[in-house]
Amino acid sequence: MSEKFFEDNELPLEGDDEFGPDGPEVQVYPGAAVPEVRSGGRRGRAEQEVAPELRARYAEVVDAILARTPEHMPEPTLHRVARVMELMGDPQRAFPLIHLTGTNGKTSTTRFVERILREMGLRTGRFTSPHLHDMRERIALDGEPIGIEAFLATYDDVIPFVEMVDKESAASMAPERHVRMTYFEVVVCLAYAAFADAPVDVAVVEVGLGGVWDATSVADGVVSVVAPVAIDHTRLLGSTLEEIATEKSGIIKDGALTVAAVQEPEVMQILVDRAEEVGADLRAEGLSFGVLSREVAVGGQQISVRGLAGDYPGLFLPLFGAHQAHNAALAIAAVEAFVGGGEQPIDHEVLQAGLAGVSSPGRLEIVRRSPTVVVDAAHNPAGVAALAAALQESFAFTRLVGLLAVLEDKDAESMIQELETVLDHVVVTRTTSPRAIRPHRLGELCAEYFGQDRVTVVQDLPEALDVAAGLADDSSSGGGVAGAVLATGSITTAAEVRALLGVTTT
C-alpha cells in the first residue's frame, strides 16, 4: 500500500482531525436540588405483564452470571466459548455477522448499522457492551432488548453446556489455575444462541475488548468494521497504539470486506497488513467513503456522506458532534459492504429514515431540563476530546458544571486536561463501581488544572448531582436557565446519573 493511503483525504471530506487518533476540602453548597423527575423509562406491555416470579428468577440468573469473573478481567483464550458453541451445534454460524471493534464510537456505530438494516426490512440481532441498566440491553432483537422470558429460556438452554465446559476446564487444569467461564463469555454464548433461535437475518456484534481474544471472535464477520483506535485498556491490550491495533485487527477474517475509520498512520498500517495477510478487502475513510459536509441543526446535525457505492446528501442525524457524523459514515459503508459488497447504493429514503431513528443512550444525551443535565460515557482522553469539541460546537450553555467520576485504570489526568477547556466548575465524586477513583484523589488531580476554587468534592453521587445542579442553576455565577450539568468520566457515571433521574430506556 503506498504512502498516499495515509494522506489526510482524497475526497473533499470535513473534520477528520476532530475525531482524534473510544484534594480540596469538601464544599457544602446550599443550592437547589435536582428537580423532581416527571418521566422515566417505560416498559412495553409485554414487559409489564411478566409475572413477578419470572422477574425474581431473572434477578437470580443475573446474579449468577455476575458472580463469574468480571468482564474487565478476561481470559486470553477462545477455547471455552468455542467449546460451548461446538456442543450447541455452532449457533454462531446460523446467521451472517457484521463485527465491530475500535476504541471510541463502536457502540454508536453498531447501533447505527443495526438501525439502517432494520429499516431495510431485515430481522436483526444486536450485541453491545457494557450495558447501562439491564443485562438484557446487550442482546437486542429487532432493536429491542431481549424479553425476560426469552432471556431465561436461552439461559436454560445454554447453561448446561457452560457448566460442562467449566467441568472440562477443571479436569484439565491444576486447581489453582482453573477459572470458570467469565461473565462476558457466558453473555456472548447467550447472544449467539438467542440470535440463532430467533432467527435473525443478520447479527451486528460489537467486541467487548480488543479483537483477537475477544469472546465474540468465535464468530467470523462477513463484514469487519474498525472504529477509531486510541490508547485505552493498556493493562490488557498493550501500552502502544501498535499493540492495541494488532489486538483489534484480529476481527478481520479471511475474505471479509473491511471498513475502517480514519486512523493514525501506524494503526492503519497494521490494518492494511492484516487485511493483506487474510485476503480481506480493506476500504478506508478518507479514501473510499467519508463525511462530505455537516452543519449543526436543531436536535442534531445535517450531514452529507459519500459511501462506498454512492453519495447521500441531506441526512438528518439526531445526535451531536463531528464524531457521530463520522460514526454514521462508517455505518453507512458497513451496510453497503453487507448488502451489496460495496457496489449497491442504499435507497436514500430508507437511509434517511434509518438515521433519523437512531439513538445512542449515554452519548451526549440530554436526560433532564431545568437545569439541563447531559450525560456522556467518555472514559478515555480521545473520547473526552471528541466530547469537548461537540459541546463547544453544539451547545451554548452560560455555565457548564462537570460531574466527574472516573475508574482507576483510566488516564484521568489527560481526561481532566481536556475537560478543563469546557467546564466552568467540576464536582468530583465516585460511582458505585469498586474500580472508581476515590473522590479526594480525583479532586486533587482536578485542582492541579482547574484550581481549587473551581473544584468541589462530594463523596456520594446522588448528593454530588444535587450539588452540581445547584451550581449550574446559580444565576449569580452565570448559570440559571442556560446553566447545565455534564456527567461524564465513565459508562458507569452516565448510567447511574440516568438512573437517578429515572431514565432507563435504551
VOGUPA-967832 format. One record per residue (C-alpha): residue number from 0; residue in one letter; chain; z negated, y negated, x. Coordinates in Angstrom, 1 decimal, decimal comma. Last residue first. Example, Ala and Ser with C-alpha at 12.3 -4.5 7.8 and 13.67 -1.06 7.14 Angstrom:
BEGIN
  num  residuo  cadena      c3      c2      c1
    1        S       A    -7,1     1,1    13,7
    0        A       A    -7,8     4,5    12,3
***
This chain:
BEGIN
  num  residuo  cadena      c3      c2      c1
  505        T       A   -25,9    -2,3   -32,1
  504        T       A   -28,3    -3,5   -34,8
  503        T       A   -32,0    -3,8   -33,8
  502        V       A   -32,6    -7,5   -34,2
  501        G       A   -36,2    -8,0   -35,5
  500        L       A   -37,1   -10,8   -33,1
  499        L       A   -39,4    -8,7   -31,1
  498        A       A   -36,8    -6,0   -31,0
  497        R       A   -34,1    -8,3   -29,6
  496        V       A   -36,6    -9,5   -27,0
  495        E       A   -37,4    -5,9   -26,0
  494        A       A   -33,7    -5,0   -25,7
  493        A       A   -32,7    -8,0   -23,6
  492        T       A   -35,6    -7,6   -21,2
  491        T       A   -35,0    -3,8   -21,0
  490        I       A   -31,3    -4,5   -20,0
  489        S       A   -32,7    -6,5   -17,1
  488        G       A   -33,1   -10,1   -15,9
  487        T       A   -32,4   -12,0   -19,1
  486        A       A   -33,9   -14,0   -22,0
  485        L       A   -32,3   -17,4   -22,3
  484        V       A   -34,2   -19,8   -24,5
  483        A       A   -32,6   -22,9   -26,1
  482        G       A   -33,0   -26,6   -26,8
  481        A       A   -30,4   -28,4   -28,9
  480        V       A   -32,8   -29,0   -31,9
  479        G       A   -35,7   -29,9   -29,6
  478        G       A   -35,5   -30,0   -25,9
  477        G       A   -35,4   -33,0   -23,5
  476        S       A   -39,0   -32,7   -22,3
  475        S       A   -40,5   -34,8   -25,1
  474        S       A   -38,4   -32,9   -27,6
  473        D       A   -40,3   -29,7   -26,9
  472        D       A   -38,4   -26,9   -28,6
  471        A       A   -37,3   -25,2   -25,4
  470        L       A   -40,9   -25,3   -24,1
  469        G       A   -42,2   -23,9   -27,4
  468        A       A   -39,6   -21,1   -27,4
  467        A       A   -40,5   -20,2   -23,8
  466        V       A   -44,2   -20,0   -24,6
  465        D       A   -43,6   -17,8   -27,7
  464        L       A   -41,4   -15,5   -25,7
  463        A       A   -44,0   -15,3   -23,0
  462        E       A   -46,6   -14,3   -25,6
  461        P       A   -44,4   -11,4   -26,7
  460        L       A   -43,5   -10,5   -23,0
  459        D       A   -47,0   -10,2   -21,6
  458        Q       A   -48,3   -11,6   -18,3
  457        V       A   -47,2   -15,2   -18,6
  456        V       A   -46,1   -17,1   -15,5
  455        T       A   -44,7   -20,6   -15,9
  454        V       A   -42,2   -22,1   -13,4
  453        R       A   -40,6   -25,5   -13,3
  452        D       A   -43,7   -27,3   -11,8
  451        Q       A   -44,0   -24,6    -9,1
  450        G       A   -40,6   -25,5    -7,6
  449        F       A   -37,5   -23,8    -8,9
  448        Y       A   -36,3   -22,1    -5,7
  447        E       A   -39,5   -21,0    -3,9
  446        A       A   -41,3   -21,1    -7,3
  445        C       A   -39,1   -18,3    -8,6
  444        L       A   -40,2   -15,9    -5,8
  443        E       A   -43,9   -16,7    -6,5
  442        G       A   -43,3   -16,1   -10,2
  441        L       A   -41,8   -12,7    -9,5
  440        R       A   -45,0   -11,8    -7,6
  439        H       A   -47,1   -13,2   -10,4
  438        P       A   -45,2   -11,4   -13,1
  437        R       A   -45,4    -7,9   -11,6
  436        I       A   -41,9    -6,5   -11,0
  435        A       A   -41,0    -4,1   -13,8
  434        R       A   -40,5    -0,4   -12,9
  433        P       A   -43,2     0,8   -15,4
  432        S       A   -41,0    -0,7   -18,1
  431        T       A   -43,0    -2,5   -20,8
  430        T       A   -41,3    -5,8   -19,9
  429        R       A   -42,6    -8,4   -17,5
  428        T       A   -43,1   -12,1   -17,4
  427        V       A   -41,7   -15,3   -15,8
  426        V       A   -41,0   -18,4   -17,9
  425        V       A   -38,3   -20,5   -16,2
  424        H       A   -37,6   -24,2   -16,6
  423        D       A   -34,4   -26,3   -16,6
  422        L       A   -32,2   -23,3   -16,1
  421        V       A   -28,5   -23,4   -15,1
  420        T       A   -28,5   -23,8   -11,3
  419        E       A   -31,8   -22,0   -10,8
  418        L       A   -30,3   -18,9   -12,4
  417        E       A   -28,1   -18,1    -9,4
  416        Q       A   -30,9   -18,4    -7,0
  415        I       A   -33,2   -16,3    -9,2
  414        M       A   -30,6   -13,5    -9,2
  413        S       A   -30,4   -13,6    -5,4
  412        E       A   -34,2   -13,3    -5,2
  411        A       A   -34,4   -10,5    -7,8
  410        D       A   -32,2    -8,1    -5,9
  409        K       A   -33,1    -5,2    -8,1
  408        D       A   -35,2    -2,1    -7,4
  407        E       A   -38,4    -3,6    -8,9
  406        L       A   -37,1    -4,4   -12,3
  405        V       A   -36,7    -8,0   -13,5
  404        A       A   -38,3   -10,1   -16,3
  403        L       A   -37,2   -13,7   -16,9
  402        L       A   -37,4   -15,9   -20,0
  401        G       A   -35,3   -18,9   -19,0
  400        V       A   -35,6   -22,3   -20,7
  399        L       A   -32,5   -24,3   -21,3
  398        R       A   -32,8   -27,9   -22,4
  397        T       A   -30,0   -30,1   -23,8
  396        F       A   -28,0   -27,0   -24,6
  395        A       A   -24,2   -27,5   -24,3
  394        F       A   -22,9   -23,9   -24,3
  393        S       A   -19,5   -22,3   -23,5
  392        E       A   -18,6   -23,3   -20,0
  391        Q       A   -22,0   -23,7   -18,3
  390        L       A   -23,4   -20,6   -20,0
  389        A       A   -20,3   -18,6   -19,0
  388        A       A   -20,6   -19,5   -15,4
  387        A       A   -24,3   -18,7   -15,3
  386        L       A   -23,7   -15,3   -17,0
  385        A       A   -21,0   -14,4   -14,5
  384        A       A   -23,3   -15,3   -11,6
  383        V       A   -26,1   -13,3   -13,3
  382        G       A   -23,8   -10,2   -13,4
  381        A       A   -22,9   -10,6    -9,7
  380        P       A   -26,5   -11,0    -8,7
  379        N       A   -27,8    -7,9   -10,6
  378        H       A   -29,5    -7,3   -13,9
  377        A       A   -27,5    -9,2   -16,5
  376        A       A   -28,6    -7,9   -19,9
  375        D       A   -28,2   -11,2   -21,7
  374        V       A   -30,3   -12,5   -24,6
  373        V       A   -29,9   -15,9   -26,2
  372        V       A   -32,6   -17,6   -28,3
  371        T       A   -31,8   -20,8   -30,2
  370        P       A   -34,8   -22,7   -31,2
  369        S       A   -34,4   -22,9   -34,1
  368        R       A   -31,8   -20,1   -34,1
  367        R       A   -32,2   -16,4   -33,1
  366        V       A   -30,3   -13,5   -31,6
  365        I       A   -27,4   -15,3   -29,8
  364        E       A   -25,8   -12,6   -27,6
  363        L       A   -24,7   -13,4   -24,1
  362        R       A   -24,5    -9,6   -23,6
  361        G       A   -27,3    -7,8   -25,4
  360        P       A   -25,1    -6,4   -28,0
  359        S       A   -21,3    -6,3   -27,1
  358        S       A   -19,3    -6,8   -30,2
  357        V       A   -15,6    -6,2   -31,0
  356        G       A   -14,0    -6,9   -34,4
  355        A       A   -11,7    -9,8   -33,4
  354        L       A   -10,6    -7,5   -30,5
  353        G       A    -9,4    -4,8   -32,9
  352        A       A    -7,9    -7,1   -35,5
  351        Q       A    -5,8    -8,9   -32,9
  350        L       A    -4,8    -5,6   -31,2
  349        V       A    -3,6    -4,2   -34,6
  348        E       A    -1,7    -7,3   -35,3
  347        H       A     0,0    -7,2   -31,9
  346        D       A     1,0    -3,6   -32,1
  345        I       A     0,2    -2,2   -28,7
  344        P       A     3,0    -2,1   -26,2
  343        Q       A     4,4     1,2   -25,0
  342        E       A     5,1     1,9   -21,3
  341        G       A     1,5     2,2   -19,9
  340        G       A     1,4     5,9   -20,5
  339        G       A     1,9     5,3   -24,1
  338        V       A    -1,4     5,7   -26,0
  337        F       A    -3,7     6,1   -23,0
  336        A       A    -2,3     3,7   -20,5
  335        E       A    -1,8     1,1   -23,2
  334        V       A    -5,5     1,5   -24,2
  333        A       A    -6,6     1,1   -20,6
  332        A       A    -4,5    -2,0   -20,1
  331        I       A    -6,0    -3,5   -23,3
  330        A       A    -9,5    -2,7   -22,0
  329        L       A    -8,9    -4,3   -18,6
  328        A       A    -7,6    -7,4   -20,4
  327        A       A   -10,7    -7,5   -22,6
  326        N       A   -13,0    -7,1   -19,6
  325        H       A   -11,2   -10,0   -18,0
  324        A       A   -11,8   -12,2   -21,1
  323        Q       A   -15,4   -11,0   -21,1
  322        H       A   -15,9   -12,2   -17,5
  321        A       A   -14,4   -15,6   -18,4
  320        G       A   -17,4   -16,1   -20,7
  319        F       A   -18,3   -15,9   -24,4
  318        L       A   -17,6   -13,3   -27,0
  317        P       A   -15,8   -13,3   -30,3
  316        L       A   -12,4   -12,7   -28,7
  315        F       A    -9,4   -14,3   -30,5
  314        L       A    -6,0   -13,3   -29,3
  313        G       A    -3,3   -15,9   -29,2
  312        P       A    -0,7   -14,3   -26,9
  311        Y       A    -0,3   -10,6   -26,1
  310        D       A     2,3    -9,9   -23,4
  309        G       A     3,8    -6,4   -22,9
  308        A       A     3,7    -3,0   -21,4
  307        L       A     1,0    -3,0   -18,8
  306        G       A    -0,8    -5,9   -20,5
  305        R       A    -0,4    -9,6   -20,0
  304        V       A    -3,2   -11,3   -22,0
  303        S       A    -3,6   -14,6   -23,9
  302        I       A    -7,1   -15,6   -24,8
  301        Q       A    -8,9   -17,7   -27,4
  300        Q       A   -12,6   -17,8   -26,9
  299        G       A   -16,0   -17,2   -28,6
  298        G       A   -17,7   -18,4   -31,7
  297        V       A   -15,8   -21,7   -31,8
  296        A       A   -13,2   -21,6   -29,1
  295        V       A   -13,2   -21,9   -25,4
  294        E       A    -9,8   -21,5   -23,8
  293        R       A    -8,0   -18,7   -22,1
  292        S       A    -4,7   -18,1   -20,3
  291        L       A    -2,7   -15,4   -18,7
  290        V       A    -5,5   -12,8   -18,3
  289        G       A    -4,4    -9,7   -16,5
  288        F       A    -1,9    -6,9   -16,0
  287        S       A     0,2    -5,2   -13,3
  286        L       A    -0,5    -7,3   -10,3
  285        G       A    -3,6    -9,4   -11,0
  284        E       A    -5,5    -6,5   -12,5
  283        A       A    -4,5    -3,3   -10,7
  282        R       A    -2,5    -0,3   -11,8
  281        L       A    -3,2     3,0   -10,0
  280        D       A    -1,1     6,1   -10,7
  279        A       A    -3,1     9,1    -9,6
  278        G       A    -1,9    11,7    -7,1
  277        V       A    -5,3    12,9    -6,0
  276        E       A    -5,3    11,4    -2,5
  275        E       A    -3,1     8,5    -3,3
  274        A       A    -5,5     7,4    -6,1
  273        R       A    -8,5     7,8    -3,7
  272        D       A    -6,8     5,7    -1,0
  271        V       A    -6,0     3,0    -3,5
  270        L       A    -9,5     2,9    -4,9
  269        I       A   -10,9     2,7    -1,4
  268        Q       A    -8,5    -0,1    -0,5
  267        M       A    -9,5    -1,9    -3,7
  266        V       A   -13,2    -1,9    -2,7
  265        E       A   -12,5    -3,3     0,8
  264        P       A   -10,3    -6,0    -0,8
  263        E       A   -13,0    -7,2    -3,3
  262        Q       A   -12,0    -6,1    -6,7
  261        V       A   -10,0    -7,5    -9,7
  260        A       A   -10,2    -4,9   -12,5
  259        A       A    -8,8    -1,4   -12,1
  258        V       A    -6,5     0,7   -14,3
  257        T       A    -6,0     4,4   -13,5
  256        L       A    -3,4     6,8   -14,9
  255        A       A    -5,0    10,2   -14,1
  254        G       A    -2,8    12,6   -12,1
  253        D       A    -5,7    14,4   -10,4
  252        K       A    -9,0    12,5   -11,1
  251        I       A   -10,2     9,0   -10,5
  250        I       A   -13,9     9,3   -11,6
  249        G       A   -14,9     9,8    -8,0
  248        S       A   -13,9     6,2    -7,2
  247        K       A   -17,4     5,2    -8,1
  246        E       A   -19,0     6,9    -5,2
  245        T       A   -16,5     5,5    -2,7
  244        A       A   -16,9     2,1    -4,2
  243        I       A   -20,7     2,2    -3,7
  242        E       A   -20,3     3,2     0,0
  241        E       A   -17,6     0,6     0,6
  240        L       A   -19,5    -2,1    -1,1
  239        T       A   -22,4    -1,5     1,2
  238        S       A   -26,0    -0,4     0,6
  237        G       A   -25,4     3,1    -0,8
  236        L       A   -25,3     4,6    -4,3
  235        L       A   -28,8     5,8    -5,0
  234        R       A   -31,1     3,3    -3,2
  233        T       A   -28,4     0,7    -3,4
  232        H       A   -28,4     0,7    -7,2
  231        D       A   -26,4    -2,6    -7,2
  230        I       A   -23,9    -4,3    -4,9
  229        A       A   -20,6    -5,1    -6,7
  228        V       A   -17,7    -3,2    -8,3
  227        P       A   -15,6    -4,8   -11,0
  226        A       A   -14,6    -2,4   -13,8
  225        V       A   -12,8     0,8   -12,8
  224        V       A   -11,0     2,6   -15,7
  223        S       A    -9,7     6,2   -15,5
  222        V       A    -7,2     7,5   -18,0
  221        V       A    -6,7    11,2   -18,6
  220        G       A   -10,4    11,5   -17,8
  219        D       A   -11,7    14,7   -16,4
  218        A       A   -15,0    16,0   -17,8
  217        V       A   -17,8    17,3   -15,6
  216        S       A   -17,8    13,6   -14,5
  215        T       A   -20,2    12,6   -17,3
  214        A       A   -23,1    13,9   -15,2
  213        D       A   -22,5    11,3   -12,5
  212        W       A   -22,1    12,9    -9,1
  211        V       A   -18,8    11,5    -8,1
  210        G       A   -19,0     8,5   -10,4
  209        G       A   -21,7     5,9    -9,8
  208        L       A   -24,4     5,8   -12,5
  207        G       A   -24,4     6,5   -16,2
  206        V       A   -20,6     6,7   -16,5
  205        E       A   -19,0     5,2   -19,6
  204        V       A   -17,1     7,5   -21,8
  203        V       A   -14,4     6,8   -24,4
  202        A       A   -13,7    10,0   -26,2
  201        V       A   -10,4    10,6   -28,0
  200        D       A    -9,2    12,3   -31,2
  199        V       A   -12,7    13,2   -32,1
  198        P       A   -13,9    16,5   -33,7
  197        A       A   -16,7    16,0   -34,9
  196        D       A   -17,8    19,2   -33,1
  195        A       A   -16,1    18,4   -29,9
  194        F       A   -17,5    14,9   -29,8
  193        A       A   -21,0    16,2   -30,7
  192        A       A   -20,9    18,8   -27,9
  191        Y       A   -19,7    16,2   -25,3
  190        A       A   -22,5    13,8   -26,4
  189        L       A   -25,3    16,4   -26,4
  188        C       A   -24,3    17,5   -22,9
  187        V       A   -24,4    13,9   -21,7
  186        V       A   -27,8    13,5   -23,3
  185        V       A   -29,1    16,5   -21,4
  184        E       A   -27,8    15,3   -18,1
  183        F       A   -29,3    11,9   -18,6
  182        Y       A   -32,8    13,2   -19,2
  181        T       A   -32,6    15,5   -16,2
  180        M       A   -32,1    19,2   -16,1
  179        R       A   -35,2    20,8   -14,8
  178        V       A   -36,0    20,3   -11,1
  177        H       A   -37,0    23,2    -8,8
  176        R       A   -37,7    22,3    -5,3
  175        E       A   -41,4    23,0    -5,2
  174        P       A   -40,9    26,3    -7,0
  173        A       A   -38,3    27,5    -4,4
  172        M       A   -34,9    27,7    -6,0
  171        S       A   -32,7    30,3    -7,6
  170        A       A   -35,0    31,5   -10,4
  169        A       A   -36,0    28,0   -11,4
  168        S       A   -32,4    26,9   -11,6
  167        E       A   -31,5    29,9   -13,8
  166        K       A   -34,5    29,1   -16,0
  165        D       A   -33,4    25,5   -16,4
  164        V       A   -29,9    26,7   -17,1
  163        M       A   -31,1    28,9   -20,0
  162        E       A   -33,2    26,0   -21,3
  161        V       A   -30,1    23,8   -21,4
  160        F       A   -28,2    26,6   -23,1
  159        P       A   -30,9    26,9   -25,8
  158        I       A   -31,0    23,1   -26,1
  157        V       A   -27,3    22,6   -27,1
  156        D       A   -27,0    23,9   -30,7
  155        D       A   -30,4    22,6   -31,8
  154        Y       A   -29,6    19,3   -30,1
  153        T       A   -26,3    19,1   -32,0
  152        A       A   -28,1    19,7   -35,3
  151        L       A   -30,7    17,1   -34,4
  150        F       A   -28,1    14,5   -33,6
  149        A       A   -26,1    15,3   -36,7
  148        E       A   -29,2    14,9   -38,9
  147        I       A   -30,2    11,7   -37,2
  146        G       A   -26,7    10,1   -37,5
  145        I       A   -24,6     9,5   -34,4
  144        P       A   -24,5     5,8   -33,7
  143        E       A   -21,5     4,1   -35,4
  142        G       A   -18,2     3,1   -33,8
  141        D       A   -16,1     6,0   -35,1
  140        L       A   -18,7     8,4   -33,7
  139        A       A   -21,2     6,9   -31,3
  138        I       A   -23,4     8,7   -28,8
  137        R       A   -25,4     6,3   -26,6
  136        E       A   -26,8     4,4   -29,7
  135        R       A   -28,5     7,7   -30,7
  134        M       A   -31,2     7,0   -28,0
  133        D       A   -32,5     4,1   -30,1
  132        H       A   -33,4     0,5   -29,1
  131        L       A   -31,2    -0,9   -26,3
  130        H       A   -29,4     2,2   -25,0
  129        P       A   -28,6     2,9   -21,4
  128        S       A   -25,9     3,9   -21,4
  127        T       A   -22,6     4,3   -23,2
  126        F       A   -20,7     7,2   -24,8
  125        R       A   -18,1     6,6   -27,5
  124        G       A   -16,3     9,1   -29,7
  123        T       A   -13,3     8,0   -31,6
  122        R       A   -11,2     9,0   -34,6
  121        L       A    -7,8     7,3   -34,1
  120        G       A    -6,4     4,9   -36,7
  119        M       A    -5,1     2,2   -34,3
  118        E       A    -8,2     0,0   -35,2
  117        R       A   -10,3     2,9   -33,8
  116        L       A    -8,3     2,7   -30,5
  115        I       A    -9,0    -1,0   -30,3
  114        R       A   -12,7    -0,6   -31,0
  113        E       A   -13,1     2,2   -28,4
  112        V       A   -11,4     0,2   -25,6
  111        F       A   -13,5    -2,9   -26,4
  110        R       A   -16,8    -0,9   -26,5
  109        T       A   -16,0     0,7   -23,1
  108        T       A   -15,1    -2,7   -21,7
  107        S       A   -18,4    -4,1   -22,8
  106        T       A   -20,3    -1,2   -21,3
  105        K       A   -18,2    -1,4   -18,0
  104        G       A   -18,7    -5,1   -17,5
  103        N       A   -20,7    -5,0   -14,3
  102        T       A   -21,0    -2,3   -11,6
  101        G       A   -17,9    -0,1   -12,3
  100        T       A   -17,1     3,1   -14,1
   99        L       A   -15,0     4,1   -17,1
   98        H       A   -13,5     7,5   -18,3
   97        I       A   -11,0     7,7   -21,1
   96        L       A   -11,1    11,3   -22,4
   95        P       A    -8,8    13,6   -24,2
   94        F       A   -10,6    16,1   -26,5
   93        A       A   -11,7    19,7   -26,5
   92        R       A   -12,2    19,9   -22,7
   91        Q       A   -15,7    18,5   -22,8
   90        P       A   -16,6    21,4   -25,2
   89        D       A   -16,4    23,8   -22,3
   88        G       A   -17,2    27,1   -24,1
   87        M       A   -20,9    26,5   -24,6
   86        L       A   -22,0    28,5   -21,5
   85        E       A   -19,4    26,7   -19,4
   84        M       A   -20,6    23,3   -20,6
   83        V       A   -24,2    24,3   -19,7
   82        R       A   -23,0    25,4   -16,3
   81        A       A   -21,1    22,2   -15,7
   80        V       A   -24,2    20,2   -16,6
   79        R       A   -26,3    22,2   -14,1
   78        H       A   -23,7    22,2   -11,3
   77        L       A   -22,8    18,5   -11,3
   76        T       A   -25,2    17,7    -8,5
   75        P       A   -26,7    14,7    -6,9
   74        E       A   -29,9    14,7    -9,0
   73        P       A   -30,5    11,5   -10,9
   72        M       A   -33,6     9,3   -10,7
   71        H       A   -32,7     6,3   -12,7
   70        E       A   -32,1     8,6   -15,7
   69        P       A   -35,7     9,7   -15,7
   68        T       A   -36,6    13,4   -15,0
   67        R       A   -37,5    15,1   -18,3
   66        A       A   -40,2    13,9   -20,7
   65        L       A   -37,6    11,5   -22,3
   64        I       A   -35,8    14,6   -23,8
   63        A       A   -39,0    15,9   -25,3
   62        D       A   -40,0    12,5   -26,6
   61        V       A   -36,5    12,2   -28,2
   60        V       A   -37,0    15,6   -29,9
   59        E       A   -40,4    14,7   -31,2
   58        A       A   -39,1    11,4   -32,7
   57        Y       A   -36,2    13,3   -34,3
   56        R       A   -38,7    15,7   -35,8
   55        A       A   -40,6    12,8   -37,4
   54        R       A   -37,4    11,3   -38,7
   53        L       A   -36,4    14,6   -40,1
   52        E       A   -39,8    15,0   -41,8
   51        P       A   -39,4    11,5   -43,3
   50        A       A   -36,1    12,5   -45,0
   49        V       A   -33,0    10,5   -44,1
   48        E       A   -32,1     8,3   -47,1
   47        Q       A   -32,3     5,0   -45,2
   46        E       A   -29,8     6,4   -42,6
   45        A       A   -27,3     7,4   -45,3
   44        R       A   -27,7     4,0   -47,0
   43        G       A   -26,8     2,1   -43,8
   42        R       A   -29,6     0,8   -41,7
   41        R       A   -30,1    -2,9   -41,2
   40        G       A   -31,3    -4,7   -38,1
   39        G       A   -33,0    -8,0   -38,6
   38        S       A   -33,3   -11,0   -40,8
   37        R       A   -35,9   -13,6   -41,7
   36        V       A   -37,9   -13,6   -38,5
   35        E       A   -40,7   -16,1   -38,4
   34        P       A   -40,2   -18,9   -36,0
   33        V       A   -41,0   -18,3   -32,3
   32        A       A   -44,3   -20,0   -31,7
   31        A       A   -44,7   -23,8   -31,4
   30        G       A   -46,1   -25,3   -28,2
   29        P       A   -49,6   -25,2   -26,9
   28        Y       A   -48,6   -24,1   -23,4
   27        V       A   -51,1   -22,3   -21,2
   26        Q       A   -49,9   -22,2   -17,7
   25        V       A   -50,6   -19,2   -15,5
   24        E       A   -51,0   -20,4   -11,9
   23        P       A   -48,0   -20,1    -9,7
   22        G       A   -47,4   -17,1    -7,9
   21        D       A   -22,0    -5,2   -13,5
   20        P       A   -16,7    -9,5    -6,1
   19        G       A   -17,0   -12,3    -8,5
   18        F       A   -15,7   -12,7   -12,0
   17        E       A   -15,2   -16,4   -11,6
   16        D       A   -12,7   -15,8    -8,8
   15        D       A   -10,3   -14,3   -11,3
   14        G       A   -10,1   -17,4   -13,5
   13        E       A    -6,5   -17,5   -14,7
   12        L       A    -3,5   -15,4   -14,1
   11        P       A     0,0   -16,7   -13,4
   10        L       A     1,0   -13,2   -12,2
    9        E       A     1,2   -12,4    -8,5
    8        N       A    -2,5   -13,0    -8,1
    7        D       A    -5,2   -13,1    -5,5
    6        E       A    -3,3   -11,2    -2,8
    5        F       A    -4,7    -7,7    -2,2
    4        F       A    -1,6    -5,7    -3,1
    3        K       A     0,4    -8,0    -0,8
    2        E       A    -1,4    -6,3     2,1
    1        S       A     1,0    -3,4     1,5
    0        M       A     0,0     0,0     0,0
***
